[in-house]
Amino acid sequence: MKQIINMVINQIIRRLVNTGINKGVSMFAGKGKPAAELTPAERKQAASARDTVKRARQTARITRRLGR
């Protein structure tokens, strides 16, 4: 029973941490401004930053798979 509770808690914590990281990356990419206040150049830069983060996550995932 203890293992099941730990697995559920770990899944919840993992989701919360991932959500926090995603929001942090979004704030950093947008220079801390809400999306409505961004200029077109800032929006383009934020989209570029999101793409870079996406590629970095994919690379990390592939690296973990190769390491198995």
N, C-alpha and C positions, 0 to 999 in steps of 0.2 A: 504494500500500500504506500509506503514511504517513497518508493521509486516512482510510482505513478504521479504522486503529488509533486515531486521534484521535477519530473519531465514537464508537467503542466506549467509550473512556475517558471522553469527555464524558457519555455516557449513564449510565455507572456513577457518576460524580461527582454528576450531577444527582439520581439516586435517593438517594444517600447524604445529600446536603444536604437534600433534601425530607424524608427520614426523620428527620434530626436536628431540623429545624424543627418537624415534627409532634410529636415527643417533647417538645421544649421548650415548645410551646404547651400540650400536655397537662399538663406539670409546672406551668407557670405558672397554668393554669386551676384545677388542683387544689391550689394552694398548696404544691406539693412533696410532698404526701402520696400514698401508694399508694391505689388506688381503694377498697380494703377499709377504710381508716381514715377515709374521708370521711363526714361527717354528711349527712343528706338535703338540708339546705339547701346544703351545699357541692357536693353532686352536681348539684343543680339549677343552681347558678351555673356549674359546670364545663361542663355541657351547653349552657348559654346562651353561654358563651365559645366553645365549639366551633362552634355555629351562626353566631356572629358572624364567626369566622375563615373558615368555609365561604362565607359571603356575600361577604366581602372578597376571597377568591380568585376567586369567580365574577365579581365586578365588575372585578377586575384583568384577567381573561381576556377579558371583553367589551371593555374599554377597549383592550386590545392589538389585538383584531380590528378595532375601529373605526379604529384608527390606521394600518392598512395601506393 
